[in-house]
Amino acid sequence: MKILGISAYYHDAAACLIYNGKILSAAQEERFTRIKHDKSFPEKAIQFCLQENKIKKEDIDYVAFYDNWHLKKKRNLDNALTYGHLSSENFISAAYNKIKELEMLDQLKDLLNWNDDQIKKRLFYTQHHYSHAASAYYCSPFNESAVLTVDGVGEFSTTTIGYGKNQKLELLKSIDFPNSLGLFYSAFTNYLGFRVNTGEYKLMGLAPYGKPNYEKKILDHIVYLNADGSYNLNMDYFKFQYKNEMVNIEKINNYLGVAPRKENELITQEHKDLASSVQSVLEKALTNLVRYAVKETNCKNLSLAGGVALNCKALGILRNTDLIDNIFVQPAAGDAGGSMGAALALHYNKSNPSKKINHHFNVYSGPKNTDEEVENFINKRGCPFLKKKDLEICDFVAKKLAEGKTFAICRGKSEWGPRALGSRSIIANPMTKDIKRILNLKIKQREDFRPFAPIIHDRHMDSIFKNSTESPHMSYVFFLKEELRADSAILSVEDKSLSSEQLKNIKLSVVHNDWSSRVQTVNEDSNKFLSLILNNFFKITGCPILINTSFNTRGEPPVLTSKDAFRCLMRTQIDYLLLNDFILDRNKQPILSNDEIDIFDPD
């Protein structure tokens, strides 16, 4: 049974293909179209899934869509009735949904050569939060798990608590619109001058520079946390419930005494303190939810999805409580992952297996560049290059990193979800002085407060971070050990030592102001290539850490193809580009033509 899962029309459109429960491929539409968070029908992602696995479109048995259009339209219409003339924009949204549903039906019929009768029998709608829950639980290593989904809004639900055991997954409790932790966080993202659906991670990155001075006031009158794990928003402070605006700016300004910020305006200390307060409220609300979920399910395994599950700081705090024993976060926790969850949910519905099966989930599930494609691009473009074998590449990269050079990697299958995990990454030496500023301003071309993530071999985690464990998907933060926090501290790992100055540079580059670090761990099984580079770099320098950030510039999705990678290389000050086994030195490359220069809207 071949099932195609789809998410689209809100943000992060994606497609996922499964065959008898095995996940074959999954990819986001943005990677192909170069439109960040592209929400359009994922035609290119679907074509990739089919072509990659040599499956003909007529062989698709079912399509699973990650939303229930009918319930979503009902919510918009109910809202319009509740708020009357204030909610005209909600009524327009309901009409928009109907138009988009008809558009999707037409595109599916064209793409799969289905007629109206086939569409009725073979297209299934999965409720939004069940799609999220399925993407988390069925991809997790658990046979029993509490399941938590938290985002802006699906149809009616904004938060659900569920329970998975063997092949069964049930949602036990729902918190419904307009009460929404995701929209609460997005509202203050907007208030602080960042864009909704793209700027939430900026609020999270800004929070450690402030103090939660406004937390009590928020909990007193804006967000109420209840004993049963639920929460309520005071809707007097918001507008998203009836129009396409997030907050009541005047009311928040009067109550908190923090002026709203416009995009590109100066970030004041009050803005940083507000970001810290909002982040702290979110952490407390999530902890409250998890406490209740564990109590209701009597299970200390936790599976998470929904856009809020990408808040790695909140999950790092949660990880360090005694509430849970094990945690799994769907790497594509946002809407993209809903395509995978919808397909998996439909598989269980149709096949009715007697137990949970192995879905062969792998975060490296997207397109890859073949050696032939890379060589054709290099020859056509006239790029000088070096070509080396795997072990030689790892040795070359490690030596250049030790010299302070930066490397961009476009190699192997691309990552599923927003985190760069070594296939479409920029890596650098964290001991290089001012490397955080260099990467932010000269390469990533983004705000200078934004943090970077480290890669580390999992065998070295205990030497550096508290309560360490494996983290192959970079899902949550870890906290630096207390003995390494002083300026005078040195780092000793195995038989090698770093000076206090070298450790200070590392902390400035990959450890945030609150001593947190969003770590990706690797080993020979999870990512042999990165593991070899780390081992070689450690032998040369005594440093067990490398900086890892996504291979893109501000406003651009992570690169996908050789063409994307080369253009990004030449627009930045990255030193080297690795395309499969081909190494390109930026200083030796022909300059971009006018036709090759892409302009991305800064997010």
Protein Blocks (a to p, Z undefined) as FASTA:
>chain_A
ZZddddehkaopaddddeehiafbdcdfklmnopghiabdcfklmmmmmmmnopafklpm
bdcdfbdfklmmmmmmmmmmmnmmmlmmmmmmmmmmmmmmmmmmmmmmmmnopafklmmm
mcccddfklmmmmmmmmmpmbfbdcdddddfbdclmmbdcdddehjbccdfbdcddfbdf
klmmmmmmmmnopaehklmmmmmmmmmmpccfllmmmmmmmpccdfkopacddfklpckl
mpccfbdfklmmmmnopacddehiacdfklmmmmmmmmmmmmmmmmmmmmmmmmmnopab
dcdedjklmmmklmmmmmmmckbmbdcddfblmlmlmmmmmmmmmmmmmnopabdcdehi
afblcccddfklmmmmmmmnopacddddfklmmmmmmmmmmnopacdddedjddedjbdg
hjaccdddfkbghklmmmmmmmnopafkbccdddddfklmmmmpghiacdfkopaccddd
fklmpmkbccdehjbccdfklmmmmmmmmpcfkopacdddddfklommlmmmmmmmmmmn
opabdcddddddehiacdfblmlmmmmmmmmccfbdcehjaccdfklpccddfklpccdd
dZZ
